[in-house]
Amino acid sequence: MIARIPLVLEPQPEGGYTVTSTLLPELITEGATISECLSNAEDAFAVVLEIYEDERRPLPPEIPVDDEVGAVSVEAVVTVSVP
């Protein structure tokens, strides 16, 4: 399954980020780097998906889900040095 989930990565004073989703309040995780945050968010989404399935709740309709294998649209955060 491929799902497009909006994530908010909030920098923490001690370093790293807290990750939440505006559409899935149950999705909360953290990571030291953005890459780690995204990996942890996948794991957190799997847990949230189990909760929704156990409670027989549908995912919010704003979360597009694709069960087909094919082209995937990805949004990424990148750092660029500006001269």
C-alpha positions, 0 to 999 in steps of 0.5 A: 500500500502506498499512502500520501500522508502530510507530516510535520517535522518540528525541530526540538531544542535538544536536537532531532525532530518530533513528527506528527500528521495533521490528518492522523493525530495518532501518528506521533514519532521522532528522529534524529535526522529527517531520513530517520524521521521518514523511516520512523513515520512509515513504522508509525503509520503501520501501527496507526493503520492497525488501530484503524483496522481494529476499530473498523474506521476508514482512513480520512478521505484526504489520504490518497491510498494506492494499492497498485504498483506503478508511478509514485509521486513523492514530496521531499525535503532537501537542503540547498546551499545558496551562494 
